[in-house]
């Protein structure tokens, strides 16, 4: 069975049960770091916590996991390899990605069992045989031009935002088709092929690829740009984040959501501190990941209890990818990982000590990216150089994420043609 047919959702459920950590939708970065270590200790093979987050749908990534990764994941659960794991599942329809466990063999009963039960069992077997024979019948080919798929936002910009999907999938050989609202395969719903509309709510601004999927095949895909309508302060919360107005997060000319403001909404700062996000997703113009200069100055304002690491990340969102630069207290750099439009590095395997900073003061950050190479400056010192692997993608957003809460002094994004400067 190829990797794309693996029932990953069931694999994740088994991990939730095996670890005893509960619903993985609530797992944090540290949980994936711990899981990576457990997998290495038990199997001798390494899967980075970044890769695990991709498979769990926590990080944008359109590529499929490779066979080595999947073999290692199921070996941790006690299976020989991922093929052995996969054969315990059968597709409800061979061309879809919906799976169920194979039925367990029917136990033989003594002759004293009622005759009627034997008859029912025989009838059940005959029905299974008939259905199986029908499932072997060849399905008509799936041709993309037979389908229509479009969408419209309910409001032009701002969050939350509902999106109405219009589609025509009546020529599907299957009773249901799937609509996936973003890169995350977990945000996929099955709908009747005879329906004409489906709606979804988007809680975070970003650039998305909405997809219509028939028989496991993407037949239609289009861009969906959900804008924030300027700077939007957010406290991450499941299932719905907590939104603030920009004026609620303005202190002395800086973007800063104070702990007092957070507590006003009955959001606890301990024992698990929340994450505060400042996001601005909009059309900045013709500026790309391989040709820009970005400058900012940030401070993490909260270090109590479980927020001692003061984990903070600066994101530059792009069409189909992203750039993120991590910062933390100096003693916590092992938990960091960096990504730059195709280039990635983990603090578990590389020395990212330069990204450990003194958050008792504002920390200047500067990124220069030109001709496929990039340089990162922290506290006005060059700390990291990337000389390969940088893809080209249009920049569409700037995001700051702070464990506990944090402040931003200024933001500058430019390439000679685009000059975005915000002093708040």
Secondary structure, 3 states (H helix, E strand, C coil): CCHHHCCHHHHHHHHHHHHCCCCHHHCCHHHHHHHHHHHHHHHCCCCCHHHHHHHCCCCCCCCCCCHHHHHHHHHHCCCCCHHHHHCCEEECCCCCCCEEECCCCCCCCCCCCCHHHHHHHHHHHHHHHHHHHHHCCCCCCCCHHHCEEEEEECCCCCCCEEEEEEEECCCCCCCEEEEECCCCCCCEEEEECCCCEEEEEECCCEEEEEEEEECCEEEEEEEEEECCCCCEEEECCCCCCEEECHHHHEECCEEECCHHHHHHCCCCCCCCCCEEEEEEECCCCCCECCEEEEEEEEEECCCCHHHCCCCEEEEEEECCEEEEEEEEEHHHHHHCEEEECCEEEECCCCCCHHHEECCCCCEEEEEEEECCEEEEEECCEEEEEECCCCCCCEEEEEEEEEECCEEEEEEEEECCCCEEEECC
